[in-house]
Amino acid sequence: MSEQHHDQEAGAPAPQGTAEALRAGHAARARSAASRAAAVLRHIEAPDAETPDESQRAEILFKTTHAARIAAQALAVLSEGTPNPAADSRCARNCAAAASQAAQMGRLHDGDTELSAAAFQAAVTAAQAAGAASAAAALGANETLNSQADTAEKTAVTAAEAAGWMRPGEQIPQVPTGTRSGDVMAMMHF
């Protein structure tokens, strides 16, 4: 084990230049995941004659709105404060987890089509990869795990595009973060 790796495991801060570079990667992944969540919300909000049960549609819309808001909150928290690879990677993980919840709702909304199921599975894989990159052993600074998370996020975007939830290269407006309680943020490990 290298001394640098040992220091990072012990919780020593990464050098500032490295921390800034890592933040850029985590932030890009978080923005992408938050955009996926917002895109699914927009997709579900669109008028749809195929949703027969209004109470089911209302529940799906509520859960998707919540997921998109959580992703937006995690992205907002990431942009605050100084770069910290461990904290930044947790924010990216939270964005990816919220996007996977939104994707699950997108899948339900679309009637579990093959493309929506694939987009949901890709979102889950992206959330798992982001979780591995933010785990205690990695602290958001493991290049291999970060690269795997980046790749999984790109795959999730491609799958969301194939499902019709977003268009290639489209800039998705973020949803409002709503009220941000410090207690709630602490409970969510932001």
N, C-alpha and C positions, 0 to 999 in steps of 0.2 A: 504494500500500500504506500503510495507516495505521500510525502509530507503535506502537499497541497490538498490531496484527497482527504487525508486524516483531519486537517484543519477544517475543511468544509463539513465533514461529518460531525465534528465537534461543535459546529455552529458558528465558527469564525466567519466574519463577513468576507464575501468575495472582494477582490480588488475592485476599485470604483469603475475602471474601464471595462472589466469583465462583467460586473454587475449591470452596467448600462447596456452592454451588448446582449446579455441574457434577457434583460427587461424588454428590449426591442423584439426578441423572438417570442417571448411569452405574450407580449402585448399584441403582436400580429395574430397569434393563434387565438387569443381571447377575443379580439375584434371580429375575426372570422366566425367563431362560434356564436358570438352575440348576434352577428348578422344572420346566421342560419336560424337562430331562434326567432328573430324579428321577421324573417321571411316566412317561416311557417305560420306565425301569427297572422301576417297579412294574407296568406293563402286561405287560412281558416275563416278570417273575417269576410272574405269575398262572398257575395251571394252564391248559394249553392242549392240547386233544386234536388240534388241527390241525397241530401241528409233528411231522412224521413222523420226522425224523432227529434223534436225541438229541445226537449230536456237533455238529451244526450249531446246535442250540438252546443247547448249552453254550458254544460260541464266541460266539454272539450275546449271551448273558447276560454272559459275561466282558467283552466289549467295551463293552457298555452300562454295566455296573458301573464300569468304568474311566472312561468318559466322564462319568458322573454324579459320580464322585469328583473328577475334574479340575475340573469345574464348581464343586463345593463348595469345593475348595481355592482356586480363583480368587476366589470370593466371600469366603472367609475372609481372604485377603490384602487384598482391597479394604477390608475393615472395619478393618484395622490401619493405624496411622500417621496422618499428617496428610493432609488432602485435597491431591491432586496430579492435575490433570486428565489429564495424559499417562499416568501410571501407572494411574489409576482406569479410564480408557478401555481400556487394555490388559487389565485384569482383566475388564471387561465383554466385550471381544472374545474372550478365552479362554473365558469362560462360553458365549458364543454358538457358538464353534467346537466346544466339547465337546458342546453340545446338538445341533449338526448331526450329529455322529458318532453320538450316541444315536438321533437320528431316522433315520439310515441303517439302524441296527440294527432299529429299529421297523418300518421298511419291509420289511426282509428277513423279520422275524418274521411280519408280517402277509401275506406272500406278494405283495408289490408291488401291493397294491390301489390303486385310483385315489385314494382318500382318503389312504392312507399315503404314496403317491408325492407327492401335493400337499403333505402336511405336511413331508416331507423337503425338497422344493424350497423351501418357505417358510423352513425352518430354515437352509438354505444361503444363501438371500438375506439372512436376518437376520445370519448370520455375516459375510457379505461387507460388509454395511452397517456393522456394528460394526467391522470391520477398516478400512474407509475412515475412520470417525470417529476411529480411534486412530492413523492413519498419521502419519508424521513431519511432513507439511505441516499437519496439523490439530491434533496434540497433544491431542486430546480436547476442544478448546475451540471448534470450529467449530459454530455453532448450526445451520446447514443440515444438515451431516452428522450431527450428533447427533439432529436431528429425524427425518431419514430412517432412522436406526438405530432410533429409538423406534417409528416406524411399522412398520418391517419386523419388529420384535419382536412388536408387537401382532398383526400378520398371522400370524406363526408360531404364536402362542398360539391364535388362532382356528382355524388349520389343524390343530393338535394336538388341539384339542377335537373338531373334525369327524372326525378319525381315530379318536376314542375313547380317546386316550391320557390325557386329562385332562378334567375337568368344569368348566364355567364357574364362576369365582369360588372354586374349590376351593383350599385351602391345602395344598400338597404338602410333607410333611416332607423336609428335606434329608438326603442320605446322609452318613454319616461321612466326614471328610476323610482318614482313614487317617494314616499316618506322613507328616509334612511335613518333608522334608529340605531344608535351605537350598541345597544344591547342585542338587537337582532343581528347586526353585523358580527358581533363577537361570537354569538351562538353559531353562526355560519362559518366561522374560522377565517373571516376576511382579514 
